[in-house]
Amino acid sequence: MSGCVSERGNIDRLSKILDAEVDRKSSAPSIQENGEATLQDSPSISAPWPDMWARLENDVNIPTLIFSDDVPWQMSRWEKYTLNAILQNLKPVVSIEIGRYKGGSLQIISEHSQTVYSIDLDDSYTNYLSQKYKNVEFIHGRSPEVICDAMRHIDKNGHNFILIDGDHSEKGVADDINAILNFNTQASLIILMHDSFNPECRSGILKAKWKDNRNVSFLEIDFVPGSLHKESFDQASGSSMWGGFACALIGQEQNQKDLLIFQSQKNLFELAMKSIQTPDTRTVTEVNSIYKLHRDFLEHENNLVNQRTTWLMTTQSFLMAIFGLSFKGYLDLAEKYDPLKIENSESISYLWSFKLLFVLFALVGLAVSKATIDSVQSARKSLKFVGDNWTKNFMHDTTYSENLPPIIGPRSIGIESKKVSLSVALPRFFIMLWSVVSILIVFLPPDRASSYLMRFFSVAASAILDIRAN
């Protein structure tokens, strides 16, 4: 039943608001050029801004169907409803407002509070607001410096309320909160912090020294979630995050446990942050972090390539050294015995044993070379992916393009005409080398195999020198 009465009251109130708007349309108020309102013969006070109907197209948060939408009020509907519900039930003895703009939230705070202290640097609308709200004392100055003047009036026996909606910078928000916490009041106090969904404000709220005040019993950053504005709205630019209420409770008794800071909509906040992250919105710190991440990954992969190349050269050098000693024994044995004579069957068996040993060396060399090629090509794909990702998503950001060195240097260290790096050219060379060695030793007599191998090694050495020279 009470719900029906309340709803009927809201409808009656809406009807009065709309009737007042119709009357106002027929008799426009007089406004001075400096923006201050002039009092008419009528008992109402003229507002120094356009009425609701003039603002309806550009303000997505009106009408609210409950409040007077004549006053510009930079809060969403659900934030207005939340603020009204809290104040209606709390009925504060003393309320403090930091940042009043044109008095949007002040109309509700004044209605439900016995005494209100409104703090702001800008006094453009004080003349109008002071005539409209008789229980409000207006304080001009930087809120961290003058908040103590208002905090001294906090009622220790009743409920009190503070709305922080002033300086929206990280430092400004933190300074406002710390000034309140440092006052160390013993009274019952609810603090609402507007725009907790904005990254700067949210960071300021989280960096405030909440845990230094043992009387803080509750802190929820996402008491009311905020909004993501893809398009520009009022004074908010496009692709920006605004709104939301953080809520803190300060009681008369000290909290014996460590304060828990709740962020019930942290996932929503992080998703919204990712959706608006563009090169234009990244900070210098974020840019440097992204650059360092790319550089660290490239450096890691390059180190792996260098290690694999070093491992290849070490293994191949060891195999070639054993091969050289074994091949010398093979030639010495071949000089003593003629493998074409049948009676030298034992020597033939020795010679084929050497050949099988050489084939085994070749297979090991081929396997090591193939493994190196696979691992290096995998690393090169990773390097290309990171380099392309940097080029596509980050390189054109003017924030760092002029200040940071290139993310990657030239890739063609080896044969530049074919764009083949030395890390790939070397294992391919060893594959060719061991293939030639195994064919020559198996199918040719020792003396001819030795002759061809000497020519092959001479050509290979010249090729390696040419690669190093390029």
GIURWO-V500347 format. One record per backbone hydrogen bond with DSSP energy under -0.5 kcal/mol. NH is the residue of the N-H (numbers start at 1). CO is the residue of the C=O. Records with the same first field share a line. If there is no record, write none. Layout:
NH = CO / CO
This chain:
5 = 1
6 = 2
7 = 3
8 = 4
9 = 5
10 = 6
11 = 7
12 = 8
13 = 9
14 = 10
15 = 11
16 = 12
17 = 13
18 = 14
19 = 15
20 = 16
21 = 17
22 = 18
23 = 19
24 = 20
25 = 21
26 = 22
27 = 23
32 = 36
35 = 32
38 = 30
40 = 44
49 = 47
55 = 51
56 = 52
58 = 55
59 = 55
60 = 58
62 = 59
69 = 67
71 = 68
72 = 70
75 = 73
80 = 76
81 = 77
82 = 78
83 = 79
84 = 80
85 = 81
86 = 82
87 = 83
88 = 84
89 = 85
90 = 86
91 = 87
93 = 159
94 = 159
95 = 115
96 = 161
97 = 117
98 = 96 / 163
99 = 97 / 119
103 = 100
104 = 100
107 = 103 / 104
108 = 105
109 = 105
110 = 106
111 = 107
112 = 108
113 = 109
114 = 92
115 = 93
116 = 135
117 = 95
118 = 116 / 137
119 = 97 / 117
120 = 139
126 = 123
129 = 125
130 = 126
131 = 127
132 = 128
133 = 129
134 = 132
136 = 133
137 = 116
138 = 136
139 = 118 / 137
141 = 120
145 = 142
146 = 142
147 = 143
149 = 146
150 = 146
151 = 147
152 = 148
153 = 150
154 = 151
156 = 154
160 = 188
161 = 94
162 = 190
163 = 96
164 = 162 / 192
165 = 98 / 163
173 = 169
174 = 170
175 = 171
176 = 172
177 = 173
178 = 174
179 = 175
180 = 176
181 = 177
182 = 178
183 = 179 / 180
184 = 180 / 181
188 = 158
189 = 250
190 = 160
191 = 248
192 = 162 / 190
193 = 246
194 = 164 / 192
195 = 244
196 = 244
197 = 243
198 = 195
202 = 198
203 = 199
204 = 200
205 = 201
206 = 202
207 = 203
208 = 204 / 205
210 = 208
212 = 209
213 = 210
214 = 212
216 = 213
217 = 215 / 249
218 = 249
219 = 260
220 = 247
221 = 262
223 = 220 / 245
224 = 245
227 = 242
229 = 227 / 240
230 = 228
233 = 236
236 = 233
239 = 229
240 = 229
242 = 227
245 = 224
246 = 193
247 = 220
248 = 191
249 = 218
250 = 189
251 = 215
255 = 214
256 = 254
261 = 259
262 = 219 / 260
266 = 263
269 = 265
270 = 266
271 = 267
272 = 268
273 = 269
274 = 270
275 = 271
276 = 272 / 273
277 = 273 / 274
278 = 276
281 = 278
282 = 278
287 = 283
288 = 284
289 = 285
290 = 286
291 = 287
292 = 288
293 = 289
294 = 290
295 = 291
296 = 292
297 = 293
298 = 294
299 = 295
300 = 296
301 = 297
302 = 298
303 = 299
304 = 300
305 = 301
306 = 302
307 = 303
308 = 304
309 = 305
310 = 306
311 = 307
312 = 308
313 = 309
314 = 310
315 = 311
316 = 312
317 = 313
318 = 314
319 = 315
320 = 316
321 = 317
322 = 318
323 = 319
324 = 320
325 = 321
326 = 322
327 = 323
328 = 324
329 = 325
330 = 326
331 = 327
332 = 328
333 = 329
334 = 330
335 = 331
336 = 332
337 = 333
339 = 337
341 = 338
344 = 341
345 = 342
348 = 344
349 = 345
350 = 346
351 = 347
352 = 348
353 = 349
354 = 350
355 = 351
356 = 352
357 = 353
358 = 354
359 = 355
360 = 356
361 = 357
362 = 358
363 = 359
364 = 360
365 = 361
366 = 362
367 = 363
368 = 364
369 = 365
370 = 366
371 = 367
372 = 368
373 = 369
374 = 370
375 = 371
376 = 372
377 = 373
378 = 374
379 = 375
380 = 376
381 = 377
382 = 378
383 = 379
384 = 380
385 = 381
386 = 382
387 = 383
388 = 384
389 = 385
390 = 386
391 = 387
392 = 388
393 = 389
394 = 390
395 = 390
397 = 394
398 = 396
400 = 397
401 = 397
402 = 398
403 = 400
404 = 400
413 = 411
415 = 420
416 = 414
418 = 415
419 = 415
420 = 415
421 = 419
424 = 421
425 = 421
426 = 422
428 = 424
429 = 425
430 = 426
431 = 427
432 = 428
433 = 429
434 = 430
435 = 431
436 = 432
437 = 433
438 = 434
439 = 435
440 = 436
441 = 437
442 = 438
443 = 439
444 = 440
449 = 445
450 = 446
451 = 447
452 = 448
453 = 449
454 = 450
455 = 451
456 = 452
457 = 453
458 = 454
459 = 455
460 = 456
461 = 457
462 = 458
463 = 459
464 = 460
465 = 461
466 = 462
467 = 463
468 = 464
469 = 465
470 = 466
